[in-house]
C-alpha cells in the first residue's frame, strides 16, 4: 500500500523511496495494522509528510549568491533529498488529537535545517530578506580569511560534527567533500539507464549479474580528490570555530593549495565531465545533517507519542503507540535491493523478499543505519563501490552491507554507522564502538548485515538484542512469502 501523502491515512507502509540513493537502507513498517488499546477510548494516529522546498513558497528558497531565486525549472528540493515522515498518536478520534502547531512546525523545521546543511545551494530567507550563511557559504569562503557568522543552532551542529570527525581519526570525516562529489557523480551515472551510452554498455551485464555494473573512477581522479580531502588534523587546524561569536573561518591549507595549483587541467576536465567544481576543498555534512535534524525535532516534543522517519535511515521513536504492541520495523534485505536498483522489471521479478528481518523495540530511542546497496555499483573485478568513502584510501570498504545502531542521541547515529562501514571486520567495528561509548558516555547497540558469497546474509547482533529480532517470513507468513536468506548470529 503506497504512501498517499494524505494527512489522515488509515493504513501505513513505508516503502523504500530511493529518492536519496545514498542512505535509504531500512524498510520501516507496521505489520499488522495497529491494534486497539485496552483502554475504553480508541487510539488514533495522524500521518504527516514533509513537503519539498519550493522556489516561491515557504520561508527558505534556493537561490544564487546574490539572492536571486532559482527558477522552478530546476524543480523543488526534498529536504535532505529524501522522504521525511511523522506519525503521532493520541486517545480519541483524529480531530481530537490533531495538533496544528506540531504539523506547522514539522512542515517547516526540516526545510530550514536542510537550507543550513546544504552544500550545493545558497538560500534566501523571506523572513529577514537575506541570504543565510549555510554550509555552501562556508565552503565558498575557503582561503579568504573571512569570518562567517552562523545561526547559533547551525553553529552548534557544525561544531558537533567537526569534533566527532577529529575524534574518529578519519573514520568519519566532514572534510571529504571532494571525494564525495566525485563518487556521487559516478554512482548517479552508473544507474542512469536513460543515458544511451550507459544503457548500451552496462545494462546487459547488470541484468546478467542482477546488480549494477560500472567502471571505477580513473586513478588520477581518485588521487586528486583524496589529496583535496582534509585530514582530522587539518580539520582541527584550519576550520577555526569561535564559540563567542558563533563563527567559522575556513583557512587556506598550503598543502591543498599546492595540489590545486598543479591540477588545473584535471579540474577543468571534471567540471566539463560531471559539472562539479573541485577548484577548492569542501566540507560536507551528508552523514550527519539528517540525523541531527531528526534528533533536534524529537527533543522539541518529548511528551508526544510519535515516530519520525527520515529517509528510513534516521528514525526516532518517542513514547509509545499507546497500544500493547511494540514499535515494529524491518531491516532491508541487501540482496533484494541490489536487484531493485537494476530494476525488478528488467529481471522478471526478484528471488528475494524486500525484508528478511523484523525488529521490535519499546519506548523512546533513535536508530540509524548506513549501507552499501542503494547507491552502489560493482566494477569489472566484481568489487562493490558505494557512497560511504574511506578518506584515507579514496574507496569504500566492502565488509559490511549495512550497519544499524540504536543510541540515545540520534545526532551521532549516522556518524557512527558511517564510521563502522569504514571498518573491515567485526572485531575492528566493536573496538570502535567501545571507543565511541567512552567518548559519548552513552550506550550503542549495533546490528550488522554481511553478504555471503553464496547469496545469503548473516545478521550479527548482541545476545540481549537477538530476542527482539525475528525472521519476517515466520512472523508474517502471509506478507513475506519468500524464504529467508538471512541467518541471525550472536556477536
C-alpha positions in Angstrom: 0.0 0.0 0.0 1.8 3.1 -1.2 2.0 6.2 0.9 -0.6 8.7 -0.3 0.6 11.9 1.2 -2.8 12.5 2.9 -2.8 13.8 6.4 -5.2 11.1 7.8 -4.1 7.8 6.4 -5.9 4.7 7.7 -3.0 2.4 7.0 0.7 2.9 6.7 3.6 1.3 5.0 6.9 3.0 4.3 8.4 1.8 1.1 12.0 2.4 0.1 11.6 5.6 -1.9 15.2 5.6 -3.2 14.9 9.4 -3.6 18.2 9.7 -2.0 20.2 6.8 -3.4 22.8 7.1 -0.7 21.2 6.1 2.6 17.8 4.5 2.2 18.7 1.2 3.9 15.7 0.4 6.1 12.2 -0.5 5.3 10.0 0.8 8.2 6.6 -0.6 8.6 3.8 -1.6 11.0 2.6 -5.2 10.3 -0.2 -5.9 11.1 -2.0 -2.6 11.4 -2.4 -1.0 14.8 -4.5 -2.8 17.4 -6.8 -1.1 19.9 -5.6 -0.3 23.4 -7.1 -2.0 26.4 -8.4 1.5 27.3 -12.0 2.2 26.7 -11.1 5.1 24.3 -9.9 4.4 20.8 -6.2 5.0 19.9 -5.8 7.2 16.8 -2.9 8.4 14.8 -2.1 11.1 12.3 0.4 10.8 9.5 2.4 13.8 8.1 4.8 14.0 5.2 7.2 16.9 4.9 6.9 18.7 1.5 9.6 19.9 -0.8 11.4 23.3 -0.7 9.8 25.4 -3.4 11.4 28.4 -5.0 8.3 30.6 -4.4 6.7 29.3 -1.2 7.7 29.0 2.5 10.5 30.7 4.3 13.6 29.4 2.7 14.2 29.4 -1.1 17.2 28.0 -3.0 18.9 31.0 -4.7 22.2 32.1 -6.2 24.8 34.0 -4.3 23.1 37.3 -4.9 19.8 36.0 -3.6 18.0 35.6 -6.9 15.6 32.6 -6.6 16.3 29.5 -8.6 13.6 29.1 -11.3 11.0 26.4 -10.9 12.6 24.7 -14.0 15.2 23.3 -11.6 12.4 21.7 -9.7 11.7 21.6 -5.9 14.2 20.2 -3.4 13.2 17.4 -1.0 14.7 18.2 2.5 17.8 16.2 2.8 17.0 14.7 -0.6 14.7 12.1 0.9 11.2 11.4 2.3 10.7 12.7 5.9 7.5 11.4 7.6 5.9 11.7 11.0 3.2 9.8 12.8 1.8 10.8 16.2 -0.7 9.1 18.5 -3.4 10.0 20.9 -6.7 8.8 22.5 -9.9 9.7 20.8 -10.7 10.5 17.2 -8.3 12.2 14.8 -10.0 15.6 15.2 -9.4 15.4 18.9 -5.7 14.5 18.7 -4.9 16.8 15.8 -2.1 19.2 16.7 -1.9 22.2 14.4 1.2 23.6 16.0 3.1 20.3 15.6 2.0 20.0 12.0 3.1 23.5 11.1 6.5 23.1 12.9 7.1 19.7 11.2 6.5 21.1 7.7 8.9 24.0 8.2 11.6 22.5 10.6 13.3 20.1 8.2 13.2 22.6 5.3 15.1 25.1 7.5 17.7 22.6 8.7 18.2 21.4 5.1 18.8 25.0 4.0 21.6 25.4 6.5 23.2 22.0 5.9 23.1 22.1 2.1 26.5 22.5 0.4 25.0 22.7 -3.1 22.8 25.8 -2.9 22.5 29.2 -1.3 19.2 30.0 0.4 17.2 33.2 0.7 15.2 33.7 3.9 11.9 35.5 3.2 11.6 36.3 7.0 14.5 38.7 7.0 15.2 39.3 3.3 18.7 38.0 3.4 20.8 35.1 2.0 21.6 32.9 5.0 25.1 31.7 5.9 25.0 28.0 5.3 27.5 25.3 4.5 27.8 26.4 0.9 28.7 29.9 2.3 31.4 28.4 4.4 32.9 26.3 1.6 32.8 29.3 -0.8 34.8 31.3 1.8 37.7 28.9 1.8 41.1 30.7 1.9 39.6 34.2 2.1 40.1 34.5 5.9 36.5 35.7 6.1 34.8 35.2 9.4 31.4 33.7 8.7 28.8 34.4 11.5 26.4 31.5 11.8 23.0 31.0 13.2 23.5 29.6 16.7 21.9 26.2 16.2 23.8 25.6 12.9 27.0 26.6 14.6 26.4 24.1 17.4 25.7 21.4 14.8 28.8 22.2 12.8 30.9 22.1 16.0 29.4 18.7 16.9 30.2 17.2 13.5 33.7 18.7 13.5 34.5 17.4 17.0 33.3 13.9 16.1 35.4 13.9 12.9 38.5 14.9 14.8 37.9 12.2 17.4 37.1 9.5 14.9 40.6 9.8 13.3 39.2 9.9 9.7 36.7 7.1 10.1 34.1 9.8 9.8 35.3 12.9 8.0 33.4 16.1 7.1 36.4 17.2 5.0 35.6 14.6 2.4 33.6 16.9 0.2 35.6 16.5 -3.0 35.7 12.7 -2.9 32.0 12.7 -2.2 31.3 14.8 -5.2 33.3 12.5 -7.4 31.8 9.3 -6.2 28.2 10.8 -6.3 28.8 11.6 -10.0 29.9 8.1 -10.8 27.1 6.5 -8.7 24.5 8.6 -10.3 25.7 7.8 -13.8 26.0 4.1 -13.1 22.3 3.7 -12.7 21.1 6.2 -15.3 19.8 3.7 -17.9 18.0 6.5 -19.7 21.5 7.5 -20.8 22.1 5.6 -24.1 25.9 5.2 -23.6 25.3 3.7 -20.1 22.4 1.6 -21.2 24.3 0.2 -24.2 27.4 -0.6 -22.3 26.2 -1.8 -18.9 22.5 -2.8 -18.9 23.1 -6.2 -20.3 25.8 -7.1 -17.8 23.8 -5.6 -15.0 20.8 -7.8 -15.8 23.0 -10.9 -16.2 24.6 -10.3 -12.8 21.4 -9.0 -11.2 23.4 -6.0 -9.8 24.6 -2.7 -11.2 27.9 -2.9 -13.1 30.0 0.1 -14.0 33.6 1.3 -14.2 35.7 2.8 -11.4 36.8 6.4 -11.5 40.2 7.0 -13.0 43.1 6.6 -10.7 44.2 10.2 -11.3 40.7 11.4 -10.3 40.7 9.4 -7.1 44.2 10.5 -6.1 43.4 14.2 -6.8 40.2 14.2 -4.8 41.9 12.3 -2.0 44.6 15.0 -1.9 41.8 17.6 -1.6 40.4 15.9 1.5 41.2 17.4 4.8 42.7 15.0 7.4 41.4 15.1 11.0 44.5 17.2 12.0 43.8 19.7 9.2 40.2 20.0 10.2 41.3 20.8 13.7 43.8 23.4 12.5 42.2 25.1 9.5 38.4 25.0 10.3 38.5 27.6 13.1 35.4 28.0 15.3 34.7 30.8 17.6 32.3 30.0 20.4 31.9 33.6 21.5 30.9 34.9 18.0 29.4 31.7 16.8 31.5 32.0 13.7 33.9 30.0 11.5 36.9 30.8 9.4 37.8 28.2 6.7 41.6 28.9 6.4 43.6 28.2 3.4 45.7 25.0 3.6 49.1 25.3 1.9 49.3 21.5 1.1 45.9 21.6 -0.7 46.6 24.9 -2.4 49.6 23.3 -4.0 47.6 20.3 -5.1 45.0 22.6 -6.8 47.7 24.7 -8.5 49.3 21.6 -10.0 46.0 20.1 -11.3 44.3 22.8 -13.3 43.7 20.6 -16.4 42.1 17.9 -14.3 39.8 20.4 -12.5 38.6 21.7 -15.9 38.1 18.1 -17.2 36.0 17.1 -14.2 33.9 20.2 -14.4 33.2 19.5 -18.1 32.6 15.8 -17.5 30.4 16.0 -14.4 29.6 19.7 -13.9 31.4 19.6 -10.5 33.7 22.3 -9.2 36.8 20.9 -7.5 38.8 24.1 -7.5 38.9 24.2 -3.7 38.4 21.7 -0.8 34.9 21.4 0.7 33.1 20.3 3.8 30.1 18.0 3.7 27.5 17.2 6.5 25.9 14.5 4.4 26.5 11.8 7.0 25.2 14.0 9.9 22.7 16.6 8.9 19.6 14.5 8.6 20.2 12.6 11.8 20.9 15.8 13.6 17.7 17.5 12.4 15.7 14.4 13.3 17.1 14.4 16.9 16.6 18.1 17.3 12.9 17.9 16.3 12.5 14.9 18.6 13.8 16.9 21.5 11.2 19.6 20.9 8.3 17.2 21.7 9.5 14.9 24.5 5.9 14.3 25.7 4.5 13.3 22.3 3.9 9.7 21.3 5.3 9.6 17.9 8.0 8.5 15.5 10.0 10.4 12.9 11.1 8.5 9.8 13.8 10.5 7.9 14.5 8.6 4.8 14.3 5.3 6.7 17.9 5.7 7.7 17.4 8.0 10.6 14.5 7.1 12.8 13.4 8.3 16.2 10.6 6.8 18.3 9.2 8.8 21.3 6.9 7.3 23.9 4.7 4.6 22.6 1.9 3.7 20.2 -0.5 3.7 23.2 -1.2 0.1 22.5 0.1 -3.2 23.9 2.3 -3.7 20.8 5.9 -2.6 20.4 7.4 -0.4 17.7 8.0 -2.7 14.7 10.3 -2.2 11.8 12.0 -4.3 9.2 15.7 -4.5 8.1 16.0 -4.4 4.4 17.4 -7.4 2.6 20.5 -6.2 0.8 20.2 -8.9 -1.9 16.7 -7.7 -2.9 17.8 -4.0 -3.0 20.8 -4.8 -5.2 18.3 -6.3 -7.7 15.9 -3.4 -7.2 18.5 -0.9 -8.2 18.9 -2.6 -11.5 15.2 -2.6 -11.9 13.0 -5.6 -10.9 11.1 -5.3 -14.2 14.3 -6.0 -16.1 14.9 -9.2 -14.1 11.4 -10.7 -14.3 10.9 -10.3 -10.6 13.2 -10.8 -7.6 14.2 -14.1 -6.0 14.2 -12.4 -2.5 11.8 -10.6 -0.2 12.4 -6.9 0.5 13.0 -7.7 4.1 14.1 -10.8 5.9 14.1 -9.5 9.4 11.6 -7.7 11.7 12.7 -6.0 14.9 10.7 -5.0 17.9 11.6 -2.2 20.3 9.9 -0.4 23.2 9.9 3.2 24.4 12.0 6.1 23.3 15.0 5.6 21.1 16.9 6.6 18.0 18.1 4.3 15.3 20.4 4.9 12.4 21.6 2.8 9.5 24.2 3.1 6.8 24.5 0.6 3.9 26.0 -0.1 0.6 23.2 -1.5 -1.6 21.2 1.6 -2.6 23.9 3.8 -4.0 26.5 1.3 -5.3 27.9 -0.5 -8.4 30.2 -3.4 -9.0 33.3 -2.8 -11.0 34.9 -5.2 -13.6 36.6 -7.1 -10.8 33.3 -7.6 -9.1 34.2 -5.3 -6.2 31.4 -3.2 -4.8 31.8 0.5 -4.8 29.4 2.7 -2.8 28.9 6.2 -1.4 30.5 5.7 2.1 34.1 6.5 1.4 37.2 6.0 3.5 39.0 9.3 3.3 42.4 7.6 3.7 42.0 5.3 0.7 39.5 7.1 -1.5 37.4 4.0 -1.8 34.6 2.3 0.1 35.0 -0.7 2.3 33.3 -4.0 1.4 33.0 -5.9 4.6 29.5 -4.8 5.8 26.4 -4.4 3.6 24.8 -2.4 6.3 25.3 -1.3 9.9 22.4 -0.2 12.2 22.9 1.3 15.7 20.4 2.1 18.5 21.5 5.1 20.5 20.1 7.6 23.0 21.2 10.7 20.9 20.3 10.2 17.3 22.6 13.2 16.3 25.5 10.8 16.5 23.8 7.8 14.9 24.7 8.4 11.2 28.2 9.4 12.0 28.7 6.2 14.0 27.3 4.0 11.3 29.3 5.7 8.6 32.4 5.1 10.8 31.6 1.4 11.2 31.0 1.0 7.5 34.6 2.2 7.1 35.9 -0.8 9.1 37.0 -4.2 7.7 36.0 -6.7 10.4 33.6 -7.3 13.3 36.5 -7.0 15.7 37.6 -3.6 14.4 34.0 -2.3 14.4 33.4 -3.4 18.0 36.6 -1.8 19.2 35.5 1.4 17.5 32.0 1.2 19.2 33.8 0.8 22.6 35.8 4.0 21.9 32.6 5.9 21.0 30.8 4.7 24.1 33.6 6.1 26.2 33.7 9.3 24.2 30.0 10.0 24.2 29.2 8.3 27.6 26.2 6.5 26.2 25.2 3.0 25.1 25.4 2.0 21.5 23.8 -1.2 20.3 24.9 -2.4 16.8 23.3 -4.8 14.3 25.4 -5.8 11.3 24.5 -7.3 8.0 27.1 -9.1 5.9 26.6 -10.6 2.5 28.0 -14.1 2.0 29.4 -15.4 -1.3 26.6 -17.9 -1.6 23.8 -15.2 -1.8 22.9 -15.5 1.9 23.2 -12.8 4.6 24.4 -13.0 8.2 22.8 -10.7 10.8 25.1 -10.1 13.8 23.6 -8.7 16.9 24.4 -8.7 20.7 22.9 -11.6 22.7 20.4 -9.3 24.5 19.2 -7.9 21.2 18.6 -11.2 19.4 15.3 -11.8 21.3 14.0 -8.6 19.6 14.8 -9.8 16.0 12.6 -12.3 14.2 12.6 -13.8 10.7 10.0 -11.8 8.8 8.6 -14.8 6.8 7.9 -16.7 10.0 6.5 -13.7 11.9 4.2 -12.6 9.0 4.0 -15.5 6.5 1.1 -14.0 4.5 3.2 -10.9 3.8 6.8 -12.1 3.4 6.1 -15.2 1.3 9.6 -15.9 0.1 12.0 -18.0 2.1 14.5 -16.0 4.2 18.2 -16.0 3.2 19.3 -14.4 6.4 20.8 -16.1 9.5 20.9 -14.4 12.9 24.2 -14.8 14.7 25.2 -13.7 18.2 28.0 -11.2 18.4 
